[in-house]
Amino acid sequence: MAKEYYIGKLVCSKAGRDKGKYYIVTDILEDSRYVYVVDGIYRPLEKPKKKKIKHLMFTNINLRDINKDQIVDKFNNPTIKKFIQSHQFDKEV
């Protein structure tokens, strides 16, 4: 998949200590097995978390399309959860 497809996607962690937490994808590594994710609170843009793609559930929500700007740290967990509740939240195939 194209790198641009992943950037800005809202994802949910399926594995690890952070299982169930929501993140925003900010970058994908060259080998396409890992992405960098942020949540705006514990993982700001300056300190993204490296996560395996297979440990993430991708949603059909792309915050880059909605925000029309670069991803900012204002999208913290409470804001993301409120956003999910007000929009359709489906797992992509």
TIRO-249237 format. One record per residue (C-alpha): residue in one letter; chain; x, y, z. Coordinates in steps of 0.001 Angstrom, whole numbers. Each point is the difference from the previous one (the first is absolute). Last residue first. Layout:
N
+------+-----+---------+---------+---------+
| type | mol |       u |       v |       w |
+------+-----+---------+---------+---------+
|    A |   A |       X |       Y |       Z |
...
+------+-----+---------+---------+---------+
This chain:
93
+------+-----+---------+---------+---------+
| type | mol |       u |       v |       w |
+------+-----+---------+---------+---------+
|    V |   A |  -10983 |   -5240 |    5545 |
|    E |   A |    -443 |    3254 |    1842 |
|    K |   A |   -1451 |     -14 |    3487 |
|    D |   A |   -2987 |    2271 |     362 |
|    F |   A |    -540 |    3057 |    2208 |
|    Q |   A |   -2790 |    2250 |   -1276 |
|    H |   A |     329 |    3443 |    1435 |
|    S |   A |   -1093 |    1768 |    3227 |
|    Q |   A |    1364 |   -2674 |    2332 |
|    I |   A |    3304 |    -111 |   -1876 |
|    F |   A |     440 |    3784 |     296 |
|    K |   A |    -699 |     -98 |    3735 |
|    K |   A |    2615 |   -2752 |     360 |
|    I |   A |    2535 |    1992 |   -2049 |
|    T |   A |    -623 |    3148 |    2051 |
|    P |   A |     411 |   -1883 |    3265 |
|    N |   A |    3213 |   -1616 |   -1323 |
|    N |   A |    1731 |    3151 |   -1240 |
|    F |   A |    -368 |    1536 |   -3437 |
|    K |   A |    1474 |    3376 |     991 |
|    D |   A |    3409 |   -1513 |    -684 |
|    V |   A |    -252 |     949 |   -3656 |
|    I |   A |    -335 |   -1994 |   -3209 |
|    Q |   A |     701 |    2235 |   -2970 |
|    D |   A |   -2932 |    1966 |   -1263 |
|    K |   A |   -3187 |    -990 |   -1870 |
|    N |   A |   -1425 |   -1110 |    3372 |
|    I |   A |   -2551 |   -2418 |   -1435 |
|    D |   A |    2062 |   -1556 |   -2777 |
|    R |   A |    3084 |    -127 |    2243 |
|    L |   A |   -2108 |   -1601 |    2714 |
|    N |   A |    -552 |   -3131 |   -2087 |
|    I |   A |   -2805 |   -2115 |    1399 |
|    N |   A |    -681 |   -3386 |   -1617 |
|    T |   A |    1681 |   -1661 |    2947 |
|    F |   A |    3229 |   -1962 |     138 |
|    M |   A |     432 |   -2602 |    2726 |
|    L |   A |    3638 |     -78 |    1037 |
|    H |   A |    2312 |   -2803 |    1129 |
|    K |   A |     625 |   -1189 |   -3582 |
|    I |   A |    1291 |    3483 |    -840 |
|    K |   A |    2778 |    -328 |    2548 |
|    K |   A |     366 |    3063 |    2245 |
|    K |   A |    2674 |    2672 |     456 |
|    K |   A |   -1286 |    2649 |    2405 |
|    P |   A |     424 |    3675 |    -883 |
|    K |   A |    1992 |    2436 |    2210 |
|    E |   A |     -13 |    3493 |   -1584 |
|    L |   A |   -3506 |    -517 |   -1364 |
|    P |   A |   -1267 |    -648 |    3514 |
|    R |   A |    -258 |   -3505 |    1496 |
|    Y |   A |   -1278 |     180 |    3564 |
|    I |   A |   -2587 |    2658 |    -773 |
|    G |   A |    -383 |     686 |   -3736 |
|    D |   A |    -680 |   -3610 |    -918 |
|    V |   A |    2828 |    -644 |   -2442 |
|    V |   A |     882 |   -2875 |   -2343 |
|    Y |   A |    3079 |    -968 |   -2004 |
|    V |   A |    -470 |   -2915 |   -2359 |
|    Y |   A |    1690 |   -3365 |    -357 |
|    R |   A |    -137 |   -2875 |   -2478 |
|    S |   A |     282 |    2175 |   -3117 |
|    D |   A |    3786 |    -646 |    -356 |
|    E |   A |     524 |    3737 |    -631 |
|    L |   A |   -1652 |    1151 |    3205 |
|    I |   A |   -3447 |    1588 |      60 |
|    D |   A |    -763 |    3434 |    1434 |
|    T |   A |   -2537 |    1946 |    2056 |
|    V |   A |   -2634 |   -2610 |     798 |
|    I |   A |   -2530 |    1295 |    2542 |
|    Y |   A |    -537 |   -1970 |    3175 |
|    Y |   A |   -2777 |   -1597 |    2020 |
|    K |   A |     596 |   -2196 |    3022 |
|    G |   A |   -1665 |   -3426 |     263 |
|    K |   A |    3208 |   -1918 |     679 |
|    D |   A |    2735 |    2383 |    1234 |
|    R |   A |    1855 |   -2642 |    1963 |
|    G |   A |     328 |   -2046 |   -3177 |
|    A |   A |   -2447 |   -1100 |   -2651 |
|    K |   A |   -3030 |    1184 |   -1979 |
|    S |   A |     828 |    3732 |      -5 |
|    C |   A |   -2692 |    2141 |   -1604 |
|    V |   A |     655 |    2078 |   -3093 |
|    L |   A |   -1082 |    3379 |   -1383 |
|    K |   A |    1645 |     554 |   -3358 |
|    G |   A |    1900 |    3255 |    -552 |
|    I |   A |    2748 |   -1524 |   -2133 |
|    Y |   A |    -848 |   -3586 |    -975 |
|    Y |   A |   -1192 |     544 |   -3581 |
|    E |   A |    2755 |    2551 |    -691 |
|    K |   A |    2612 |   -2747 |     305 |
|    A |   A |   -1542 |   -1869 |   -2880 |
|    M |   A |   -1005 |   -3551 |     563 |
+------+-----+---------+---------+---------+
